[in-house]
Amino acid sequence: MKKFIDSFINVWKIEELKNRILLTLGLLLVYRFGAQVTLPGIDATKLTNLTNQTDEGIGWLINVFTGGAFSQASVFALGIMPYISASIVVQLMGIAVPYLQKLQKDGESGRKKINQITRWLTILITLVQGPGYIYNLYRTLPGEAFMLTGPTFIFSSVLILVTGTIFAMWLGEKITDKGIGNGISLLIMVGIIARMPQAFIQEFSSRTSQANGGIMMIVIELILWFLVIIACILLVMAVRKIPVQYARRTVSGDFEEDMMGGNRQFIPLKLNASGVMPIIFAQAIMFIPAAVSGLAKESDTALSIAGMFNDPFGLVYNFVFALLIVIFTYFYTAITVPTNKMADDLKRSGGFIPGVKPGVETGDYLDKIMSLITFPGSLFLALVAVFPAVAVSLLGVQGAWGYFYGGTSLLIMVGVAIDTIQQINSYLLNKHYDGLMKSGKNRKAVA
């Protein structure tokens, strides 16, 4: 504990790191403040029906992803999800559209153009979702909740919602560039954490006031929760080490001799190389069927689809959710782990994998290993993602607290927290301080 406190104190000794952390906290505070600002023309005291709509089911998940802004009819009501949806579309199109494929190979300049395309697509998606959200407000809230009506209110509200999403996107990008951690993921994580205390209080009240297991059941739930967190950490941190050997150059008299079998290192291939992105992508897709069926005419088919995809603890919902996670894990790993580039870089640096020829064969070997470890990784990721349904069914956990037993909420919190800590850790180690996750091996390598 003392070492952790010392490392925490060392964080504030590095001026650049301190400024980045303070900037990140400041921008996150701005985002949380904006989530409480209600749209002009709506009475903030008459949002009870909207709040009730987000007490359970898919509405609760949407509200969590927006940090409670959805139920507040806030200027950030659509949150950062339109940007996530746009990123999904652009990355999927990158497989089939030659222009986007070319941009992906153009390095930094191509990345900037892809980001610009994603921003414009975010605006288009928000322009579609904005009127849908206003329509939902008209259906949910009583007439006296609207102090303004008509085309003027609709136009101004949609414009504000679009602006709010663009501003949230800007905050996320600024955190990534000037702060610490992945800004978009941090915005989502902060929104999730903001809903956790309320969910736990409701669960505690239910267990203690209704003779529903009492304190002992709360203790069991917390123990299980910590075990799930440990499983998530193991999933995020697990790696397959591929041994790599470098030629060692020695000097003997007036000539040099290459000696194979010099420095031994390894390539760490992560079991879950795609991080939390498959969860976020899959969750964004899962919002679509319920939204589309809700806008359709109230036929038996539409109501049936809405019922299946509005129940995050249902069998159909979790089966489709798990399947999407497996698919997106493979997809995102394929586009983010450039095995051919890794093989080329290894060859240029004089390294090789024992028993494998440098170049193309090394790339094929790495690709094969990635495919083999991605399969169990994707299954484990999907299992953790659907575990809240198991907790609700077996333990009788309240829905709101049950979402934190794995699933999107917990995986995002664990993944983003570890990624942020690792970034802070790298700053500390580069300045020859002990990291937050200290290990003798890492410390020795830096020193």
C-alpha positions in Angstrom: 0.0 0.0 0.0 2.8 2.3 0.9 4.4 1.7 -2.5 1.2 2.6 -4.3 0.9 5.8 -2.3 4.5 6.7 -3.1 3.8 6.0 -6.8 0.6 8.2 -6.6 2.7 11.0 -5.1 5.3 10.6 -7.9 2.5 11.3 -10.5 2.4 14.9 -9.3 6.1 15.3 -9.6 6.0 15.0 -13.4 4.7 18.3 -14.7 3.5 17.0 -18.1 1.7 14.1 -16.5 0.1 16.2 -13.8 -1.2 18.7 -16.5 -2.6 15.9 -18.6 -4.5 14.4 -15.6 -5.9 17.8 -14.5 -7.0 18.5 -18.1 -8.7 15.1 -18.3 -10.5 15.6 -15.0 -11.6 19.1 -16.1 -13.0 18.0 -19.4 -14.8 15.1 -17.8 -16.3 17.5 -15.3 -17.5 19.7 -18.2 -19.1 16.6 -19.8 -20.9 15.6 -16.5 -22.1 19.2 -16.1 -23.5 19.3 -19.6 -25.4 16.0 -18.9 -27.5 17.8 -16.3 -28.5 20.7 -18.6 -32.0 20.2 -19.9 -33.0 21.2 -23.4 -34.5 24.7 -23.6 -38.3 24.6 -23.7 -38.7 21.6 -21.5 -39.7 21.8 -17.8 -37.0 19.9 -15.9 -39.4 19.2 -13.0 -41.8 17.1 -15.2 -39.4 14.4 -16.5 -40.8 11.6 -14.3 -42.2 9.6 -17.2 -38.9 9.8 -19.1 -37.0 8.7 -16.0 -39.4 5.7 -15.5 -38.8 4.8 -19.2 -35.1 4.3 -18.4 -35.5 2.3 -15.1 -35.0 -1.0 -16.9 -34.4 -2.8 -20.2 -32.7 -1.2 -23.1 -33.7 2.2 -21.9 -31.5 1.8 -18.8 -28.5 0.8 -21.0 -29.0 3.8 -23.3 -29.2 6.0 -20.2 -26.0 4.5 -18.8 -24.1 5.1 -22.0 -25.1 8.8 -21.9 -24.4 9.1 -18.2 -28.0 9.8 -17.3 -28.3 12.5 -19.9 -31.0 10.6 -21.8 -33.4 10.6 -18.9 -32.7 14.3 -18.2 -33.6 15.4 -21.7 -30.2 16.9 -21.7 -28.2 18.7 -24.4 -26.0 15.6 -24.3 -29.0 13.2 -24.5 -27.6 11.3 -27.5 -24.2 11.2 -25.8 -21.2 9.8 -27.7 -23.1 6.9 -29.3 -23.6 8.5 -32.7 -19.8 8.8 -32.9 -19.4 5.1 -32.0 -22.0 4.2 -34.6 -20.2 6.3 -37.2 -16.9 4.6 -36.3 -18.5 1.2 -36.8 -19.8 2.1 -40.2 -16.5 3.6 -41.4 -14.5 0.6 -40.3 -16.9 -1.8 -41.9 -16.8 0.2 -45.1 -13.1 0.1 -44.9 -13.3 -3.6 -45.9 -15.2 -2.9 -49.1 -14.5 0.7 -50.2 -11.1 1.0 -52.0 -10.8 4.7 -51.1 -11.0 4.0 -47.4 -8.6 1.0 -47.8 -6.1 3.4 -49.4 -6.5 5.9 -46.5 -5.9 3.2 -44.0 -2.5 2.6 -45.6 -1.5 6.3 -45.8 -0.4 6.5 -42.2 -1.0 9.7 -40.3 -2.5 11.7 -43.2 -4.9 8.9 -44.0 -5.9 8.6 -40.3 -6.8 12.3 -40.2 -9.0 12.0 -43.3 -10.7 8.9 -41.9 -11.4 10.9 -38.7 -12.9 13.7 -40.7 -15.2 11.3 -42.5 -16.2 9.8 -39.2 -17.1 13.3 -37.8 -19.3 14.1 -40.8 -21.0 10.8 -40.6 -21.5 11.4 -36.9 -23.4 14.6 -37.7 -25.6 12.7 -40.2 -26.4 10.0 -37.7 -27.2 12.6 -35.1 -29.5 14.4 -37.5 -31.5 11.1 -37.8 -31.5 10.2 -34.2 -32.3 13.8 -33.0 -35.8 13.9 -34.4 -36.4 10.4 -33.1 -35.5 11.5 -29.6 -37.8 14.5 -29.8 -40.6 12.2 -31.0 -40.0 10.0 -28.0 -40.2 13.0 -25.7 -43.6 13.9 -27.2 -44.8 10.4 -26.7 -43.5 10.1 -23.1 -43.8 13.4 -21.4 -47.1 15.2 -20.5 -48.1 18.2 -22.5 -47.4 20.6 -19.7 -43.7 19.6 -19.8 -43.2 21.5 -23.0 -42.9 25.3 -22.6 -42.2 25.6 -26.3 -43.9 23.7 -29.2 -44.1 23.5 -32.9 -41.4 23.5 -35.6 -39.3 26.1 -33.8 -38.9 23.8 -30.8 -38.1 20.8 -32.9 -35.6 22.6 -35.1 -33.8 24.2 -32.1 -33.8 21.0 -30.1 -32.4 18.9 -32.9 -29.7 21.6 -33.5 -28.8 21.5 -29.8 -28.6 17.7 -29.7 -26.3 17.7 -32.8 -24.2 20.4 -31.2 -24.1 18.5 -27.9 -22.9 15.3 -29.6 -20.2 17.2 -31.6 -19.1 18.9 -28.4 -18.9 15.6 -26.6 -16.9 14.1 -29.5 -14.6 17.1 -29.3 -14.1 16.6 -25.6 -13.2 13.0 -26.2 -10.7 13.8 -28.9 -9.1 16.5 -26.7 -8.7 14.1 -23.8 -7.0 11.6 -26.1 -4.7 14.2 -27.6 -3.9 16.4 -24.6 -5.0 14.3 -21.6 -4.5 10.8 -20.5 -6.3 7.7 -21.7 -8.8 7.2 -24.6 -11.2 10.1 -24.4 -14.2 8.5 -25.9 -14.0 5.4 -23.7 -13.4 7.6 -20.6 -16.6 9.6 -21.4 -18.6 6.4 -21.5 -16.9 5.0 -18.4 -17.6 8.1 -16.4 -21.3 7.9 -17.4 -21.4 4.3 -16.2 -19.7 5.0 -12.9 -22.2 7.8 -12.3 -25.1 5.3 -12.3 -23.4 2.7 -10.1 -24.1 4.2 -6.6 -27.8 4.5 -7.3 -28.0 0.9 -8.6 -26.2 -0.4 -5.5 -28.4 1.6 -3.2 -31.5 0.2 -4.8 -30.1 -3.4 -4.5 -29.2 -2.9 -0.9 -32.6 -1.4 -0.1 -34.3 -4.3 -1.8 -32.3 -7.0 0.0 -32.6 -5.4 3.5 -36.1 -3.9 3.6 -38.0 -6.7 1.9 -36.4 -9.7 3.7 -34.9 -10.8 0.4 -31.7 -12.3 1.6 -30.5 -9.5 3.9 -26.9 -8.4 4.5 -25.5 -11.9 3.8 -26.9 -11.9 0.3 -25.3 -8.5 -0.3 -21.9 -9.9 0.9 -22.3 -12.9 -1.5 -23.1 -10.5 -4.4 -20.1 -8.3 -3.6 -17.8 -11.3 -3.5 -19.1 -12.6 -6.8 -18.8 -9.1 -8.2 -15.1 -8.9 -7.2 -14.5 -12.4 -8.7 -16.0 -11.2 -12.0 -13.8 -8.1 -11.9 -10.7 -10.3 -11.4 -11.8 -12.4 -14.4 -12.2 -9.2 -16.5 -8.7 -8.1 -15.5 -7.3 -11.5 -16.5 -9.0 -11.3 -19.8 -7.7 -7.8 -20.5 -4.1 -8.6 -19.3 -3.6 -12.1 -20.7 -1.0 -12.4 -23.5 0.6 -15.2 -25.6 4.4 -14.6 -25.6 6.0 -15.4 -29.0 9.8 -15.8 -28.5 12.0 -13.6 -30.6 15.7 -13.9 -31.1 18.0 -11.1 -32.3 21.5 -11.5 -33.9 24.2 -10.5 -31.5 27.1 -8.7 -33.1 30.5 -9.2 -31.5 33.9 -7.8 -32.4 36.9 -10.1 -32.4 40.3 -8.6 -33.5 39.9 -6.8 -36.8 36.7 -8.5 -37.9 33.1 -8.7 -36.8 31.1 -11.9 -36.4 27.4 -12.3 -36.3 26.4 -14.8 -33.6 22.8 -16.1 -33.8 21.1 -16.7 -30.5 22.1 -13.4 -28.8 19.3 -11.3 -27.2 16.1 -13.2 -26.5 12.8 -11.3 -26.2 9.2 -11.9 -27.0 6.2 -10.5 -28.9 3.2 -10.2 -26.5 0.1 -11.1 -28.5 -2.9 -10.2 -26.3 -5.7 -12.7 -25.8 -8.2 -9.9 -26.2 -6.3 -7.6 -28.6 -9.5 -5.6 -29.4 -10.1 -4.5 -25.9 -13.6 -3.2 -25.1 -14.4 -2.1 -28.6 -16.3 -5.3 -29.7 -18.5 -4.7 -26.6 -19.2 -1.1 -27.5 -19.8 -2.0 -31.2 -22.1 -4.9 -30.4 -24.0 -2.8 -27.9 -24.5 0.0 -30.5 -25.9 -2.6 -32.9 -28.2 -4.0 -30.3 -29.9 -0.6 -29.9 -31.0 -0.6 -33.5 -33.7 -3.4 -33.6 -35.6 -2.0 -30.6 -35.4 1.6 -32.0 -36.6 0.5 -35.5 -39.4 -1.7 -34.2 -40.5 1.1 -31.9 -41.0 3.4 -34.8 -42.9 0.9 -36.8 -46.6 0.4 -36.7 -47.8 -1.6 -33.7 -48.1 -4.9 -35.5 -47.7 -8.2 -33.7 -44.3 -8.7 -35.4 -43.0 -5.3 -34.4 -44.2 -5.8 -30.8 -42.5 -9.2 -30.7 -39.2 -7.8 -32.0 -39.4 -4.9 -29.6 -40.0 -7.3 -26.7 -37.1 -9.5 -27.5 -34.6 -6.7 -28.0 -35.8 -4.6 -25.1 -35.0 -7.3 -22.6 -31.2 -7.3 -22.0 -31.7 -10.4 -19.7 -33.6 -12.4 -22.3 -32.3 -15.5 -24.1 -32.6 -14.1 -27.7 -31.0 -10.8 -26.8 -28.0 -12.4 -25.1 -27.5 -15.0 -27.8 -27.4 -12.3 -30.6 -25.3 -10.0 -28.3 -22.7 -12.8 -27.7 -22.6 -13.7 -31.4 -22.0 -10.1 -32.4 -19.2 -9.8 -29.8 -17.4 -12.9 -31.3 -17.8 -11.4 -34.8 -16.6 -8.0 -33.9 -13.7 -9.4 -31.9 -12.3 -11.1 -35.0 -13.1 -8.1 -37.1 -11.5 -5.5 -34.8 -8.5 -7.7 -34.1 -7.9 -8.2 -37.9 -7.8 -4.4 -38.5 -5.9 -3.4 -35.4 -3.2 -6.1 -35.2 -1.1 -5.7 -38.5 0.8 -9.1 -38.4 2.4 -8.4 -41.8 3.8 -5.1 -40.6 5.0 -6.7 -37.4 6.9 -9.3 -39.4 8.4 -6.7 -41.7 9.5 -4.6 -38.7 11.0 -7.7 -37.0 12.9 -8.5 -40.1 14.3 -5.0 -40.5 15.5 -5.0 -36.9 17.4 -8.3 -37.3 15.0 -10.4 -35.3 13.3 -13.7 -36.1 11.1 -16.3 -34.5 13.0 -19.5 -33.9 12.0 -22.1 -36.5 10.2 -19.6 -38.7 11.6 -17.9 -41.8 11.6 -14.0 -41.6 9.2 -12.1 -43.8 6.0 -13.6 -45.2 6.2 -16.9 -43.3 6.6 -14.9 -40.0 3.5 -12.8 -40.9 1.5 -16.0 -41.6 2.7 -17.6 -38.4 1.7 -14.5 -36.3 -1.6 -14.4 -38.1 -2.3 -18.1 -37.3 -1.4 -17.6 -33.7 -3.7 -14.5 -33.5 -6.6 -16.5 -35.0 -6.0 -19.3 -32.5 -5.9 -17.1 -29.4 -8.7 -14.8 -30.6 -11.3 -17.6 -30.6 -11.1 -18.4 -26.8 -10.6 -14.7 -26.1 -13.8 -13.8 -28.0 -15.8 -16.6 -26.2 -14.5 -15.5 -22.8 -15.4 -11.9 -23.7 -18.9 -13.0 -24.8 -19.4 -15.0 -21.6 -18.5 -12.1 -19.4 -20.7 -9.8 -21.5 -23.8 -12.0 -21.0 -23.1 -12.8 -17.3 -25.5 -10.2 -16.0 -28.3 -12.3 -17.3 -27.0 -15.2 -15.4 -26.7 -13.2 -12.2 -30.2 -11.9 -12.5 -31.6 -15.4 -13.2 -29.7 -17.3 -10.5 -29.3 -14.8 -7.7 -32.3 -12.7 -8.2 -30.2 -9.5 -8.5 -32.1 -6.3 -9.3 -31.8 -5.4 -13.0 -30.0 -2.1 -12.4 -27.3 -3.6 -10.2 -27.2 -6.8 -12.3 -25.8 -4.8 -15.3 -22.6 -4.4 -13.4 -22.0 -8.1 -13.1 -19.9 -8.2 -16.3 -21.5 -7.1 -19.5 -20.8 -3.8 -21.2 -20.7 -1.8 -18.1 -18.0 -3.7 -16.1 -15.9 -4.6 -19.1 -15.7 -1.0 -20.2 -14.8 0.2 -16.7 -12.1 -2.5 -16.2 -10.7 -2.1 -19.7 -10.6 1.7 -19.7 -9.2 1.8 -16.1 -6.4 -0.6 -17.0 -5.5 1.3 -20.2 -5.4 4.6 -18.3 -3.3 3.2 -15.5 -0.9 1.7 -18.0 -0.4 5.1 -19.7 0.2 6.7 -16.3 2.6 3.8 -15.5 4.6 4.4 -18.7 5.1 8.0 -17.8 6.4 7.0 -14.4 8.7 4.4 -15.7 10.1 6.7 -18.3 11.0 9.1 -15.6 12.6 6.3 -13.5 9.8 6.2 -10.9 8.2 3.1 -9.7 4.9 2.5 -11.6 1.4 2.1 -10.2 1.7 -1.6 -11.2 5.2 -2.1 -10.0 7.2 -5.2 -10.9 10.9 -5.8 -10.5 11.2 -7.0 -14.1 9.7 -3.9 -15.6 11.6 -1.6 -13.3 14.9 -3.3 -14.1 14.2 -3.0 -17.8 13.7 0.8 -17.6 16.6 1.4 -15.3 
